[in-house]
Amino acid sequence: MSPRRAAAQRDGQSLHDLLVETARKMIATHGTTGMTVREIARMAGVADGVLYNHFSDKEELVARALLEHVRTTEAELGELPVAGEGTLEGNLRRHLEFGLALHKVLVPAFTGLVGQPKVLQRFAEINERSGYWRERLVAYLEQERALGRLRPESEVDATAVLLVGYCHASVMAAVFPHTGPLDPPTVDAVVHAALHGIAPADTGSSPAEPGVVAQA
């Protein structure tokens, strides 16, 4: 006799996937703080001990649910610009708007795990970091550089760090007001700084110093 399906289980869905989906939905609606095995099992409609038939421990389940939360959130935010199409300003603006929306969803989930280092360690172990926004941003900038729309010496990796850092700082300042500026710069101001830098064009400084500079 086949085992009885959980009430929330879809046709063809494994209990492993049901538990990950349930925990992901809980993270999306309530965050990660205070998640318990009993609560996950109750929401999934299974006995508490079922979790340990599919995961080594609670930390692995929460880490996998968190990874799925990242992937689902990125998918829901829509497409990113294609290199060579549109304008550099418009494309970078879209990337930053994407990053800000992504961080507004994900930062609260991760901050709720500050006191649970085992979950963060498990997340790091299973996280391949392929296809994430930062990697897609770097790839986009590299493609624009190869197309000649950015200067050959443009430091695209450093620029990506600055743009991701802006998203971190803006969202963290909203979550923890004492950690950042009360009035962060606008997306347009950050895009302008990334594309044009802060030094005068006739200073005689090395052209490799700016992060990302558009071709004249």
C-alpha positions as CSV (number, residue, x, y, z in Angstrom):
1,M,0.0,0.0,0.0
2,S,1.4,3.4,-1.0
3,P,1.8,6.0,1.8
4,R,-1.1,8.4,2.4
5,R,-0.6,11.7,0.7
6,A,-0.6,14.9,2.7
7,A,-3.6,17.1,2.1
8,A,-1.5,19.9,0.7
9,Q,0.5,17.7,-1.6
10,R,-0.1,18.1,-5.4
11,D,-0.3,15.2,-7.8
12,G,3.2,14.0,-8.5
13,Q,4.7,16.2,-5.8
14,S,7.2,14.5,-3.4
15,L,7.0,15.1,0.3
16,H,10.5,16.6,0.0
17,D,9.3,19.3,-2.4
18,L,6.1,19.8,-0.4
19,L,8.1,20.6,2.7
20,V,10.4,22.9,0.9
21,E,7.5,24.7,-0.7
22,T,5.7,25.0,2.6
23,A,8.7,26.4,4.4
24,R,9.3,28.8,1.4
25,K,5.8,30.2,1.7
26,M,6.2,30.6,5.4
27,I,9.5,32.6,4.8
28,A,7.7,34.7,2.2
29,T,4.8,35.6,4.6
30,H,6.3,35.5,8.1
31,G,10.1,35.6,7.7
32,T,12.5,33.1,9.2
33,T,12.4,34.1,12.8
34,G,11.1,31.5,15.1
35,M,10.4,28.8,12.4
36,T,9.9,25.4,14.1
37,V,9.7,21.8,12.8
38,R,6.2,21.5,14.3
39,E,4.9,24.6,12.6
40,I,6.3,23.6,9.2
41,A,4.9,20.1,9.6
42,R,1.5,21.4,10.6
43,M,1.3,23.8,7.6
44,A,2.3,20.9,5.3
45,G,-0.2,18.6,6.9
46,V,2.3,15.9,7.9
47,A,3.6,14.4,11.1
48,D,6.5,16.2,12.8
49,G,8.9,13.3,12.2
50,V,8.3,13.2,8.4
51,L,10.8,16.0,8.0
52,Y,13.7,13.8,9.1
53,N,12.9,11.2,6.4
54,H,13.8,13.8,3.8
55,F,16.3,16.2,5.4
56,S,19.2,15.7,7.8
57,D,17.8,18.3,10.1
58,K,15.7,21.4,10.3
59,E,18.6,23.6,9.2
60,E,18.9,21.9,5.8
61,L,15.1,22.3,5.2
62,V,15.2,26.0,6.0
63,A,18.3,26.5,3.9
64,R,16.7,24.9,0.9
65,A,13.5,26.8,1.4
66,L,15.5,30.0,1.6
67,L,17.3,29.2,-1.7
68,E,14.0,28.6,-3.3
69,H,12.7,31.9,-1.9
70,V,15.6,33.7,-3.6
71,R,15.0,31.9,-6.9
72,T,11.2,32.5,-6.8
73,T,11.6,36.2,-5.9
74,E,14.1,36.8,-8.8
75,A,11.7,35.0,-11.2
76,E,8.8,37.1,-10.1
77,L,10.7,40.4,-10.6
78,G,10.7,39.9,-14.4
79,E,13.3,40.2,-17.1
80,L,16.5,42.2,-17.1
81,P,17.9,44.2,-20.0
82,V,19.8,42.7,-22.9
83,A,23.3,44.1,-23.6
84,G,23.4,46.2,-26.7
85,E,19.7,47.1,-26.5
86,G,18.2,50.3,-25.1
87,T,20.5,52.9,-23.3
88,L,23.1,52.3,-20.7
89,E,21.4,54.6,-18.3
90,G,18.0,52.9,-18.8
91,N,19.5,49.4,-18.5
92,L,21.5,50.2,-15.3
93,R,18.4,51.9,-13.8
94,R,16.4,48.7,-14.5
95,H,19.2,46.6,-12.9
96,L,19.2,48.8,-9.8
97,E,15.4,48.8,-9.5
98,F,15.5,45.0,-9.7
99,G,18.2,44.8,-7.1
100,L,16.4,47.1,-4.7
101,A,13.1,45.2,-5.0
102,L,15.0,41.9,-4.6
103,H,16.8,43.1,-1.4
104,K,13.6,44.5,0.1
105,V,12.2,40.9,0.0
106,L,15.4,39.0,0.9
107,V,17.1,41.1,3.5
108,P,14.4,40.6,6.2
109,A,14.6,36.9,5.6
110,F,18.3,36.7,6.1
111,T,18.4,39.1,9.0
112,G,16.0,36.7,10.8
113,L,18.8,34.1,10.7
114,V,21.5,36.1,12.4
115,G,21.1,33.9,15.5
116,Q,21.0,30.7,13.4
117,P,24.5,30.3,11.9
118,K,23.9,26.6,11.1
119,V,21.2,27.6,8.6
120,L,23.4,30.2,7.0
121,Q,26.2,27.6,6.8
122,R,23.9,25.1,5.1
123,F,22.7,27.8,2.7
124,A,26.3,28.6,1.7
125,E,26.9,24.9,1.1
126,I,24.0,24.4,-1.3
127,N,24.1,27.8,-2.9
128,E,25.8,27.6,-6.3
129,R,25.4,31.3,-6.9
130,S,24.7,30.7,-10.6
131,G,22.1,32.9,-12.2
132,Y,21.7,35.3,-9.3
133,W,21.3,39.0,-9.9
134,R,24.8,40.0,-9.0
135,E,26.2,37.5,-11.4
136,R,23.8,38.6,-14.1
137,L,24.7,42.2,-13.5
138,V,28.4,41.4,-14.0
139,A,27.7,39.4,-17.1
140,Y,25.6,42.3,-18.5
141,L,28.4,44.8,-17.9
142,E,31.0,42.5,-19.4
143,Q,28.8,42.1,-22.5
144,E,28.4,45.8,-22.9
145,R,32.1,46.2,-22.5
146,A,32.7,43.6,-25.2
147,L,30.3,45.5,-27.5
148,G,32.2,48.7,-27.1
149,R,29.5,50.6,-25.2
150,L,31.8,50.7,-22.1
151,R,35.5,51.6,-22.2
152,P,37.8,48.6,-22.4
153,E,39.4,49.4,-19.1
154,S,36.1,49.6,-17.2
155,E,36.2,47.7,-13.9
156,V,32.9,45.9,-14.2
157,D,33.4,43.7,-11.1
158,A,34.1,46.6,-8.9
159,T,31.2,48.5,-10.3
160,A,28.9,45.6,-9.6
161,V,30.0,45.6,-6.0
162,L,29.2,49.3,-5.7
163,L,25.8,48.9,-7.2
164,V,24.9,45.8,-5.1
165,G,26.3,47.7,-2.0
166,Y,23.9,50.6,-2.8
167,C,21.0,48.2,-2.7
168,H,22.2,46.6,0.6
169,A,22.7,50.0,2.2
170,S,19.3,51.4,1.1
171,V,17.4,48.4,2.3
172,M,19.3,48.0,5.5
173,A,18.8,51.7,6.3
174,A,15.0,51.0,6.0
175,V,15.1,47.9,8.2
176,F,17.6,49.3,10.7
177,P,17.4,53.1,10.5
178,H,20.5,53.7,12.5
179,T,22.8,51.8,10.1
180,G,22.6,54.0,7.0
181,P,21.7,57.5,5.6
182,L,18.2,58.7,6.2
183,D,18.1,60.1,2.6
184,P,20.0,57.7,0.3
185,P,20.9,58.9,-3.2
186,T,18.4,58.2,-5.9
187,V,18.7,55.4,-8.5
188,D,19.4,58.0,-11.2
189,A,22.2,59.6,-9.1
190,V,23.9,56.2,-8.6
191,V,23.6,55.3,-12.3
192,H,25.1,58.7,-13.3
193,A,28.0,58.2,-10.9
194,A,28.6,54.7,-12.2
195,L,28.7,55.8,-15.8
196,H,30.5,59.1,-15.4
197,G,32.5,58.9,-12.2
198,I,33.4,61.8,-10.0
199,A,36.6,63.2,-11.3
200,P,36.9,65.9,-14.0
201,A,37.7,64.5,-17.5
202,D,40.8,66.7,-17.8
203,T,42.6,65.8,-14.5
204,G,45.1,63.6,-16.2
205,S,44.3,60.6,-14.0
206,S,44.6,57.1,-15.3
207,P,41.5,56.1,-17.4
208,A,41.4,52.8,-15.4
209,E,40.4,54.6,-12.2
210,P,36.7,55.1,-12.9
211,G,34.5,52.0,-12.4
212,V,32.3,51.9,-15.5
213,V,32.6,54.6,-18.0
214,A,30.5,54.9,-21.2
215,Q,32.4,55.3,-24.5
216,A,32.3,58.8,-25.8
